[in-house]
Amino acid sequence: MKTASALLFASVAAADYGYGAPSTTAKSGYPTIYPGHGKEPVTVTAQYQAIPTYAHGKWSEYEYLSTVFTDAYGNKITVTATDEPVTVYHTKKTITHTAPVYGGYAKPTGYYGAIKNQTTTKVWNELYEEYREVPYNHLGPHAIPGYSGNPKCTDNKDEQWVWIKEYSSGKWHTYKHTFTYSAPKPSVTTYDAPGTYTVPANDITVPYPTTVAAEATYHATANKPCTYGGVTTDVTKPTTITVPYGAYETHGHSTKTVIHTKTVTCNKPGKYTIVKPTTTVYAHDTTVAYPTITKYPAGVYHHTKETVTITKSHQPYTCSYEQTKTYPVHSHKPTHKPSHKPTHGTKPTHTKPHGPDPSSDYEEPAESYGKPHGGYVKRGGVLERRKAEPVSPKAAAAKRVILV
């Protein structure tokens, strides 16, 4: 336990070196910062209050911050710096890999025995661990379920970028990734001049199922009854359901499509009408627009690279997205409790990681090359043809036969 004199010495030493040494005054209850170097102490009375600090031979300021909030794990997080990394997700698991291993080798030259191919299964385990971190000044409303985010964050509210620190194949990998929390709406680009343009490929990640307001059209033929719009739903048992549907809202001189919901009590199985369709007759061929909704399942939506030919000035071109990967819907609450202190250079937990993928290795079968026989010798496990013994010149002369 530190004594009062020890704490006082630490505060004075910090002040001498120019570090802000906070203390709490009994009178006000607010923290007091001692910048040192002749500066008067500063009593903090508000978040983001400017505090002077001396570093590298000159004075500057930083924003004081001390905030506490609850994360998705139920932990209390205390953040004391505007750019402090906050761990918003952590998972650790062991992945079991399997791969077939094919045995058997090519027959040596001159070998006539049968060699059977054998197939075995290689099994190995790999430790996988992943952290996701966000600096507090970029912590948006989607980073931590149930937390509204940093009130001073000015980033796009429908996106959240994170630093992902991933441990796989025995190595740490760090990269930046942006999660999108809105629908992959088609993007329209207007080109100023005719020509050929390249539209780069793009992916949008939708982590959770999303429903957005949209507008559909119906082509009505003149003097024929037509029916369009409306929302129905099927239930298989008595229940109460809440169904979203598209609607128009007018504000001043503008009209936009929005999403409304309707709660219906279903007393028995069957089809229920949430919004009645429109049935009418038009005197002329007409294209009618009406409100609707579009549901985007969680997944990855991809737009391929395209080459666009523009034939006139200010011609628009629309890029559409198609879903290429589906995500299962999981609980918002992760399974591991991370440390929320800055985790630069994060190391894996005490669980010892398994080795990298050994599937490229193979078991070398013992004595799988056959047995040596007449004319062959075994060297290093491989059959080789015997070489002729070297013959001395005298022996060669003795063996000469002269035919008369």
C-alpha positions in Angstrom: 0.0 0.0 0.0 1.4 3.4 -1.0 1.7 6.1 1.7 0.6 9.7 1.2 4.2 10.8 1.0 4.9 8.3 -1.8 1.9 9.5 -3.8 3.0 13.1 -3.3 6.5 12.3 -4.5 5.1 10.6 -7.6 3.0 13.7 -8.4 5.9 16.0 -7.9 8.2 13.9 -10.0 5.6 13.7 -12.8 5.2 17.4 -12.7 8.9 18.0 -12.9 9.1 15.8 -16.0 6.2 17.6 -17.6 3.7 14.7 -17.4 0.1 15.6 -16.3 -0.2 14.2 -12.8 -3.9 14.0 -12.0 -5.2 14.2 -8.4 -8.7 14.7 -6.9 -9.4 17.6 -4.6 -11.7 16.9 -1.7 -13.4 20.2 -2.0 -14.6 20.1 -5.6 -14.5 16.4 -6.5 -13.0 17.3 -9.9 -9.5 16.0 -11.0 -6.6 18.5 -11.0 -3.9 18.2 -13.6 -0.3 19.5 -12.8 1.4 20.2 -16.2 4.6 21.3 -14.5 7.3 23.6 -16.0 5.8 26.6 -14.2 2.3 26.1 -15.5 -0.6 26.5 -13.0 -2.6 23.4 -12.0 -5.7 22.9 -14.1 -8.9 21.7 -12.6 -10.9 19.6 -15.0 -14.7 20.4 -15.0 -15.8 19.0 -18.4 -15.0 16.2 -20.9 -12.6 17.2 -23.7 -11.3 20.2 -21.7 -8.0 21.4 -23.2 -5.1 20.5 -21.0 -1.6 22.0 -21.6 1.3 19.6 -21.8 5.0 20.0 -22.4 6.9 17.6 -24.7 10.0 17.7 -26.9 10.8 21.2 -25.8 7.5 22.9 -26.6 3.9 23.3 -25.2 0.8 21.8 -26.8 -2.6 20.8 -25.7 -4.6 17.6 -25.5 -8.3 16.9 -24.7 -9.0 15.4 -21.3 -11.2 12.4 -21.3 -12.5 10.0 -18.7 -15.6 8.1 -19.6 -17.0 4.7 -18.5 -19.4 2.6 -20.5 -20.5 -1.1 -20.7 -19.5 -3.3 -23.5 -21.2 -6.3 -25.1 -19.7 -8.6 -22.5 -21.1 -6.7 -19.5 -17.7 -5.3 -18.6 -17.1 -1.7 -17.6 -14.6 0.1 -19.9 -12.8 3.2 -18.8 -11.3 5.3 -21.6 -8.9 8.1 -20.7 -7.6 9.2 -24.1 -9.5 10.3 -27.2 -7.6 7.9 -29.5 -7.3 5.0 -27.0 -7.8 1.6 -28.8 -11.0 -0.2 -27.5 -11.3 -3.9 -28.1 -14.8 -4.5 -29.5 -14.6 -8.2 -30.3 -12.5 -11.2 -29.4 -12.7 -14.8 -30.3 -10.4 -17.8 -29.8 -10.9 -21.3 -31.0 -9.1 -24.4 -32.2 -9.6 -25.4 -35.8 -9.2 -29.0 -36.8 -8.0 -29.6 -40.3 -8.0 -32.9 -42.2 -6.4 -33.7 -45.6 -5.9 -37.0 -47.5 -2.4 -38.2 -47.9 -1.7 -40.4 -50.9 1.0 -43.1 -50.6 2.8 -45.2 -53.2 5.6 -44.2 -55.5 6.7 -44.8 -59.1 8.2 -48.2 -59.9 12.0 -48.2 -60.3 13.4 -49.0 -63.7 13.4 -52.7 -64.3 11.2 -53.5 -61.3 8.2 -55.7 -62.1 6.6 -56.1 -58.6 3.2 -54.5 -57.8 3.1 -51.4 -55.7 -0.2 -50.5 -54.0 -1.3 -46.9 -53.4 -2.4 -46.2 -49.9 -4.5 -43.3 -48.7 -4.3 -42.0 -45.1 -5.8 -38.9 -43.5 -3.6 -36.3 -41.9 -5.2 -34.5 -38.9 -3.8 -31.4 -37.3 -5.1 -28.6 -35.0 -4.6 -24.9 -35.4 -5.1 -22.1 -32.9 -7.1 -19.2 -34.3 -7.5 -16.0 -32.4 -8.9 -12.6 -33.5 -9.1 -9.2 -31.9 -11.0 -6.2 -33.4 -10.0 -2.8 -32.1 -11.3 0.7 -32.8 -9.8 4.0 -31.6 -12.3 5.7 -29.3 -12.6 8.8 -31.5 -13.8 6.5 -34.3 -16.1 4.4 -32.2 -19.5 4.5 -34.0 -23.0 3.3 -32.9 -22.5 -0.2 -34.4 -19.1 -1.0 -32.9 -20.5 -2.3 -29.5 -24.1 -3.6 -29.4 -26.1 -1.5 -26.9 -23.7 1.4 -26.8 -24.4 4.5 -28.9 -20.7 5.2 -29.6 -18.5 8.2 -29.1 -20.8 11.3 -29.3 -18.0 13.2 -31.1 -17.4 10.6 -33.7 -18.0 12.2 -37.2 -17.6 9.0 -39.3 -20.3 7.5 -41.5 -22.9 6.1 -39.1 -23.7 3.2 -41.4 -20.1 2.0 -41.4 -17.5 1.0 -38.8 -13.9 0.4 -39.6 -11.8 -1.7 -37.3 -8.2 -3.0 -37.0 -8.3 -6.8 -37.1 -5.5 -8.6 -35.4 -5.7 -12.2 -36.5 -3.5 -15.1 -35.4 -3.6 -18.0 -37.9 -1.1 -20.4 -39.4 1.3 -19.6 -36.5 1.5 -15.8 -37.3 -0.1 -12.5 -36.4 -1.7 -10.6 -39.3 -3.0 -7.0 -38.9 -5.3 -5.3 -41.4 -8.0 -2.8 -41.6 -11.6 -3.8 -42.5 -14.8 -1.8 -42.8 -18.2 -3.3 -41.9 -21.2 -1.9 -43.6 -24.5 -1.7 -41.7 -26.7 -0.5 -44.5 -28.1 -2.0 -47.6 -25.8 -2.2 -50.7 -27.7 0.5 -52.6 -26.9 0.8 -56.3 -24.5 3.7 -56.9 -25.0 6.1 -59.8 -22.0 7.8 -61.5 -22.4 10.6 -64.0 -19.7 11.0 -66.6 -18.9 14.4 -67.9 -17.6 13.4 -71.4 -18.1 10.5 -73.8 -15.4 7.7 -73.6 -14.6 4.3 -72.1 -14.3 4.1 -68.4 -13.5 1.3 -65.9 -15.7 0.8 -62.9 -13.6 -1.0 -60.2 -14.9 -4.1 -58.4 -16.3 -3.5 -54.9 -17.6 -5.6 -52.0 -20.0 -4.5 -49.2 -20.4 -6.5 -46.1 -23.8 -6.6 -44.3 -23.2 -8.3 -40.9 -26.8 -8.4 -39.9 -30.1 -8.8 -41.9 -31.2 -5.4 -43.1 -34.6 -4.1 -44.3 -34.7 -0.9 -46.3 -37.5 1.2 -47.9 -37.7 0.9 -51.6 -39.9 1.7 -54.6 -41.3 -0.7 -57.2 -43.1 0.0 -60.5 -46.0 -1.7 -62.2 -47.0 -1.3 -65.9 -50.7 -1.0 -66.3 -52.4 -1.7 -69.6 -55.1 0.7 -70.7 -58.8 -0.2 -69.9 -57.8 -3.4 -68.1 -58.2 -4.0 -64.3 -54.8 -4.2 -62.6 -53.7 -5.0 -59.1 -50.4 -4.0 -57.5 -48.8 -3.5 -54.2 -50.1 -4.9 -50.9 -48.4 -7.1 -48.3 -49.5 -10.6 -47.1 -47.9 -13.1 -44.8 -48.4 -16.8 -43.9 -48.4 -18.2 -40.4 -48.4 -21.8 -39.4 -49.8 -21.5 -35.9 -51.7 -19.0 -33.8 -49.3 -16.1 -33.0 -48.9 -12.4 -32.9 -46.6 -10.9 -35.6 -45.1 -7.5 -36.5 -44.6 -7.1 -40.2 -42.7 -4.2 -41.9 -44.1 -2.6 -45.1 -43.3 0.3 -47.3 -45.2 3.6 -47.2 -45.0 7.2 -48.5 -44.5 10.1 -46.2 -44.7 13.8 -47.4 -42.8 16.5 -45.6 -43.4 19.9 -47.1 -42.8 19.6 -50.9 -40.9 16.3 -50.8 -42.2 12.7 -50.6 -40.0 9.8 -49.6 -40.4 6.1 -49.0 -40.3 4.9 -45.4 -40.8 1.7 -43.4 -43.8 1.3 -41.2 -44.8 -1.8 -39.2 -48.1 -3.4 -38.3 -48.8 -5.8 -35.5 -51.4 -8.5 -36.3 -52.8 -11.2 -34.0 -53.4 -14.4 -35.9 -55.9 -16.7 -34.2 -55.2 -19.6 -36.6 -52.8 -20.7 -39.3 -53.3 -19.2 -42.8 -52.6 -16.1 -45.0 -53.1 -12.7 -43.5 -53.3 -9.3 -45.3 -51.1 -6.6 -43.8 -51.7 -4.0 -46.5 -54.4 -4.2 -49.1 -53.3 -4.1 -52.7 -54.5 -1.4 -55.1 -57.0 -2.5 -57.7 -58.0 0.0 -60.5 -58.3 0.7 -64.2 -56.3 3.3 -66.2 -57.6 4.9 -69.4 -54.0 4.9 -70.8 -51.0 2.7 -70.6 -49.4 3.8 -67.3 -46.3 2.9 -65.3 -47.2 3.2 -61.6 -44.7 3.5 -58.7 -45.6 2.3 -55.3 -43.8 1.9 -51.9 -42.3 -1.4 -50.9 -39.4 -2.8 -48.9 -36.2 -4.8 -49.7 -34.7 -7.3 -47.4 -30.9 -7.9 -47.5 -29.8 -11.1 -45.7 -26.4 -10.9 -43.9 -23.6 -11.6 -46.3 -21.2 -10.1 -48.8 -22.6 -8.2 -51.8 -20.3 -7.9 -54.8 -20.0 -5.6 -57.8 -17.8 -6.9 -60.5 -15.3 -4.8 -62.5 -16.9 -3.4 -65.6 -15.9 -1.4 -68.7 -18.4 1.2 -69.5 -18.8 3.0 -72.8 -20.3 6.5 -72.5 -21.8 7.9 -75.7 -22.9 11.4 -74.5 -22.0 14.0 -72.0 -23.4 13.8 -68.4 -24.6 10.2 -69.0 -25.3 8.3 -65.8 -24.4 4.7 -65.1 -25.7 2.6 -62.3 -23.7 -0.1 -60.5 -25.7 -2.9 -58.8 -24.6 -5.5 -56.3 -25.3 -9.2 -56.1 -25.0 -11.3 -53.0 -22.0 -13.7 -53.3 -21.7 -15.0 -49.7 -24.2 -15.7 -46.9 -23.5 -15.3 -43.3 -25.3 -17.2 -40.5 -27.0 -15.0 -38.0 -25.3 -15.2 -34.6 -25.9 -13.6 -31.3 -24.6 -10.1 -30.9 -22.7 -11.2 -27.7 -19.3 -12.6 -28.4 -18.0 -15.6 -26.5 -14.8 -14.3 -24.9 -14.1 -11.4 -22.6 -11.2 -9.3 -24.0 -9.0 -6.8 -22.2 -9.9 -3.3 -23.1 -6.6 -1.7 -22.4 -4.6 -0.7 -25.5 -3.5 -3.9 -27.2 -0.9 -2.8 -29.7 1.3 -5.7 -30.6 -1.3 -8.1 -29.2 0.2 -11.6 -28.4 -1.8 -14.8 -28.3 -3.2 -16.0 -25.1 -1.3 -18.6 -23.0 -2.8 -21.4 -25.0 0.1 -22.9 -27.0 -0.6 -22.7 -30.7 -0.3 -25.7 -32.8 2.1 -25.8 -35.8 1.2 -24.6 -39.2 -0.5 -26.7 -41.9 1.6 -29.8 -42.4 -0.5 -31.2 -45.2 2.3 -30.8 -47.7 4.4 -33.3 -45.7 3.9 -37.0 -46.2 4.8 -40.1 -44.3 7.6 -41.9 -46.0 6.7 -45.6 -45.8 9.5 -47.9 -44.6 10.7 -50.5 -47.1 8.1 -49.6 -49.7 10.5 -49.9 -52.7 10.6 -53.7 -52.9 13.6 -56.0 -52.2 16.8 -56.2 -54.2 17.3 -59.2 -56.5 19.7 -60.3 -59.1 21.1 -57.4 -61.0 20.0 -54.7 -58.5 21.3 -53.2 -55.3 19.5 -51.1 -52.7 21.1 -47.7 -51.9 19.3 -45.2 -49.6 16.0 -47.1 -49.9 16.0 -47.0 -53.7 16.7 -49.9 -56.0 19.5 -49.2 -58.5 20.8 -51.4 -61.3 24.2 -53.0 -60.4 27.1 -51.5 -62.3 29.7 -53.8 -63.9 32.9 -54.3 -61.9 35.9 -52.4 -63.3 38.2 -54.7 -65.3 42.1 -54.3 -65.1 44.0 -54.3 -68.4 45.8 -57.6 -67.6 42.6 -59.4 -66.9 41.2 -58.1 -70.1 44.2 -59.3 -72.1 44.0 -62.8 -70.5 40.4 -63.1 -71.6 41.1 -62.3 -75.3 40.5 -65.2 -77.7 41.9 -65.2 -81.2 39.8 -67.0 -83.7 41.7 -68.6 -86.5 
